[in-house]
Amino acid sequence: MGGSVVVVLAARHARPVSRLVLIDATMRLAGQEALRRRAVHLTRDTAPAMREHLLDLSILRAYLLPEAGGPLPGTDALIAAEVAAVPVPHGGHNVIPDTPEGFAGATAAALSDRDQQ
C-alpha cells in the first residue's frame, strides 16, 4: 500500500519526489483471503491504474523484486518506460528482512547505475 501512496504522490506533486524505489512485497504471514481483499481494494476505482502512473513518471524509478519470485509480469512495459526492474539476490517473500544486505545493495545499484546514464 505504501508503494501506491508514493506513486500517487509523485504523479500529483512531482517537485518533492526526485527518485522512486518500489519493492515487491508479498505478505507471507497474511492469509489468502486477506491478500485477495487487499489486491481488490487497491485496484478498485483507481483511474488511471497505479502502473500507468508509474510508467508515466519522468523521475528515476526502480522496482525491486525477490530473485526467488521469478519474472515479474509486465517487466517489458517497465523497461520500455525506463523503470529498472531489479531482482534482489537471495530475496524471498519479505525482501528486506530476508536479505537486508541484498536489499541495500540492489537499491544502491539501481540508483547509481541509472545516475551514470
Residue frames relative to the residue before (quaternion, step in Angstrom):
aa qw qx qy qz dx dy dz
M 1.0000 0.0000 0.0000 0.0000 0.00 0.00 0.00
G 0.6055 0.5673 -0.3560 0.4297 3.59 1.05 -0.69
G 0.6237 0.5481 -0.3335 0.4466 3.56 1.06 -0.75
S 0.6370 0.5253 -0.3224 0.4630 3.57 1.01 -0.80
V 0.6479 0.5247 -0.3164 0.4526 3.56 0.95 -0.89
V 0.7140 0.4534 -0.2741 0.4576 3.59 0.79 -0.95
V 0.6006 0.5371 -0.3685 0.4637 3.63 1.08 -0.57
V 0.6623 0.4822 -0.3068 0.4845 3.60 0.93 -0.84
L 0.6152 0.5403 -0.3432 0.4602 3.60 0.98 -0.79
A 0.6847 0.4825 -0.2849 0.4660 3.57 0.84 -0.96
A 0.6615 0.5090 -0.3088 0.4560 3.59 1.01 -0.77
R 0.7507 0.4069 -0.2143 0.4743 3.59 0.96 -0.86
H 0.7982 0.1401 -0.0388 0.5846 3.58 1.09 -0.71
A 0.0917 -0.8714 0.4805 0.0388 3.55 0.58 1.18
R 0.5692 0.6520 -0.3900 0.3143 3.59 0.98 -0.67
P 0.7539 0.3839 -0.2692 0.4602 3.67 0.70 -0.84
V 0.6920 0.4402 -0.2717 0.5035 3.62 1.23 -0.19
S 0.0588 -0.8270 0.5591 0.0081 3.59 -0.52 1.17
R 0.7775 0.1154 -0.0577 0.6155 3.57 1.26 -0.44
L 0.0916 -0.8008 0.5913 0.0251 3.54 -1.11 0.66
V 0.0217 -0.7699 0.6376 -0.0139 3.55 -0.79 1.07
L 0.0970 -0.7838 0.6131 0.0191 3.55 -0.68 1.16
I 0.1674 -0.7833 0.5912 0.0944 3.54 -1.12 0.60
D 0.4384 -0.6641 0.5410 0.2721 3.53 -0.99 0.90
A 0.0087 0.8141 -0.5786 0.0485 3.58 -0.67 1.08
T 0.0579 -0.7694 0.6362 -0.0035 3.53 -0.39 1.24
M 0.3295 -0.7778 0.5038 0.1806 3.55 -0.59 1.10
R 0.2815 -0.8151 0.4887 0.1326 3.54 -0.13 1.32
L 0.7140 0.4610 -0.2643 0.4559 3.60 1.05 -0.65
A 0.5899 0.5753 -0.3730 0.4265 3.60 1.22 -0.20
G 0.5094 -0.6379 0.4876 0.3096 3.54 -1.17 0.60
Q 0.6707 -0.5236 0.3509 0.3909 3.56 -1.23 0.48
E 0.6532 0.5116 -0.3259 0.4533 3.60 0.94 -0.80
A 0.6363 0.5197 -0.3285 0.4659 3.59 1.00 -0.76
L 0.6466 0.5104 -0.3191 0.4686 3.58 0.97 -0.79
R 0.6453 0.5183 -0.3193 0.4615 3.58 0.97 -0.85
R 0.6622 0.5016 -0.3125 0.4608 3.59 0.88 -0.92
R 0.6427 0.5225 -0.3224 0.4583 3.59 0.96 -0.82
A 0.6694 0.4999 -0.3025 0.4587 3.58 0.88 -0.92
V 0.6509 0.5054 -0.3145 0.4711 3.57 0.95 -0.86
H 0.6649 0.5129 -0.3046 0.4494 3.57 0.89 -0.92
L 0.6731 0.5115 -0.3020 0.4406 3.61 0.91 -0.85
T 0.7415 0.4037 -0.2330 0.4826 3.59 1.08 -0.58
R 0.5375 0.6367 -0.4049 0.3766 3.59 1.21 -0.32
D 0.8691 0.0269 -0.0468 0.4917 3.54 -1.00 0.93
T 0.4706 0.6413 -0.4687 0.3842 3.57 1.03 0.71
A 0.1756 0.7732 -0.5855 0.1689 3.53 -0.41 1.24
P 0.4784 -0.3225 -0.7908 0.2043 1.55 -1.21 2.13
A 0.6694 -0.5015 0.3678 0.4063 3.53 -1.27 0.34
M 0.6608 -0.5221 0.3628 0.3988 3.57 -1.19 0.57
R 0.6476 0.5231 -0.3310 0.4444 3.58 0.92 -0.85
E 0.6335 0.5221 -0.3392 0.4594 3.60 0.98 -0.75
H 0.6160 0.5235 -0.3406 0.4800 3.59 0.99 -0.79
L 0.6652 0.5160 -0.3013 0.4476 3.57 0.85 -0.99
L 0.6881 0.4889 -0.2878 0.4525 3.58 0.85 -0.94
D 0.7054 0.4861 -0.2633 0.4437 3.59 1.07 -0.71
L 0.5179 0.6516 -0.4248 0.3561 3.61 1.17 -0.30
S 0.3203 -0.7644 0.5309 0.1769 3.57 -1.06 0.74
I 0.5263 0.6184 -0.4132 0.4121 3.60 1.24 0.26
L 0.6416 -0.4851 0.4126 0.4275 3.55 -1.32 0.16
R 0.0138 0.8111 -0.5819 0.0579 3.61 -0.77 1.05
A 0.0096 -0.7681 0.6403 -0.0027 3.53 -1.13 0.78
Y 0.1634 -0.7606 0.6231 0.0809 3.55 -1.09 0.79
L 0.1602 -0.8009 0.5739 0.0594 3.57 -0.49 1.22
L 0.0029 0.7994 -0.5997 0.0363 3.55 -0.95 0.88
P 0.5735 -0.6016 0.4089 0.3768 3.59 -1.07 0.59
E 0.5265 -0.6449 0.4642 0.3023 3.54 -0.94 0.96
A 0.6720 0.5204 -0.2887 0.4407 3.58 1.03 -0.84
G 0.6076 0.6064 -0.3448 0.3798 3.60 1.20 -0.39
G 0.4774 -0.6661 0.4502 0.3545 3.59 1.19 -0.23
P 0.7501 -0.4049 0.2621 0.4524 3.56 -1.28 -0.07
L 0.4241 -0.6880 0.5374 0.2409 3.54 -1.14 0.74
P 0.4385 -0.6747 0.5120 0.3006 3.62 -0.79 0.89
G 0.7970 0.2795 -0.2174 0.4893 3.57 -0.88 0.92
T 0.3228 0.7733 -0.4933 0.2333 3.58 1.25 0.22
D 0.6197 0.5607 -0.3544 0.4195 3.61 0.96 -0.77
A 0.6603 0.4962 -0.3056 0.4736 3.60 0.98 -0.83
L 0.6211 0.5316 -0.3451 0.4610 3.59 1.04 -0.73
I 0.6840 0.4896 -0.2840 0.4602 3.56 0.83 -1.01
A 0.6345 0.5304 -0.3282 0.4564 3.60 1.01 -0.79
A 0.7074 0.4155 -0.2461 0.5162 3.60 1.15 -0.64
E 0.4905 -0.6969 0.3889 0.3500 3.58 1.34 0.26
V 0.3868 0.6441 -0.5369 0.3837 3.54 1.01 0.92
A 0.3490 -0.7381 0.5363 0.2141 3.58 -0.68 1.06
A 0.1575 -0.7531 0.6333 0.0837 3.60 -0.81 1.04
V 0.0221 -0.8532 0.5158 -0.0738 3.55 -0.20 1.35
P 0.2715 -0.7557 0.5688 0.1777 3.62 -0.58 1.07
V 0.3159 -0.7360 0.5704 0.1823 3.57 -0.99 0.89
P 0.4253 -0.7239 0.4774 0.2591 3.62 -0.54 1.14
H 0.8506 0.1111 -0.1321 0.4967 3.54 -1.03 0.93
G 0.4342 0.7054 -0.4585 0.3220 3.59 1.24 0.28
G 0.2059 -0.7585 0.6078 0.1136 3.51 -1.06 0.83
H 0.8198 -0.2330 0.1679 0.4955 3.56 -1.10 -0.67
N 0.7479 0.2184 -0.1516 0.6083 3.59 1.12 -0.58
V 0.2830 -0.8399 0.4363 0.1555 3.52 0.25 1.35
I 0.6972 0.4926 -0.3127 0.4164 3.61 0.71 -0.96
P 0.7377 0.3756 -0.2784 0.4871 3.66 0.67 -0.87
D 0.6099 0.5647 -0.3613 0.4227 3.62 1.10 -0.57
T 0.8100 -0.0435 0.0772 0.5796 3.58 0.98 -0.83
P 0.1510 -0.8314 0.5279 0.0855 3.60 0.32 1.19
E 0.6566 0.5033 -0.3186 0.4627 3.59 0.98 -0.78
G 0.6438 0.5199 -0.3157 0.4643 3.57 1.01 -0.81
F 0.6378 0.5233 -0.3143 0.4697 3.55 1.03 -0.82
A 0.6731 0.4932 -0.2981 0.4635 3.59 0.85 -0.98
G 0.6738 0.5008 -0.2972 0.4549 3.58 0.92 -0.88
A 0.6652 0.4976 -0.3036 0.4665 3.59 0.94 -0.87
T 0.6365 0.5183 -0.3272 0.4682 3.59 1.03 -0.78
A 0.6694 0.4951 -0.2999 0.4658 3.58 0.85 -0.94
A 0.6644 0.5039 -0.3057 0.4596 3.59 0.93 -0.88
A 0.6455 0.5294 -0.3270 0.4429 3.59 0.93 -0.87
L 0.7135 0.4430 -0.2574 0.4780 3.56 0.94 -0.85
S 0.7003 0.4697 -0.2958 0.4488 3.61 0.84 -0.86
D 0.6268 0.5344 -0.3447 0.4502 3.62 0.99 -0.74
R 0.6820 0.4819 -0.2865 0.4696 3.57 0.95 -0.83
D 0.6027 0.5725 -0.3595 0.4241 3.60 1.10 -0.62
Q 0.6858 0.5045 -0.2764 0.4457 3.57 1.11 -0.67
Q 0.5771 0.6083 -0.3781 0.3924 3.59 1.22 -0.24
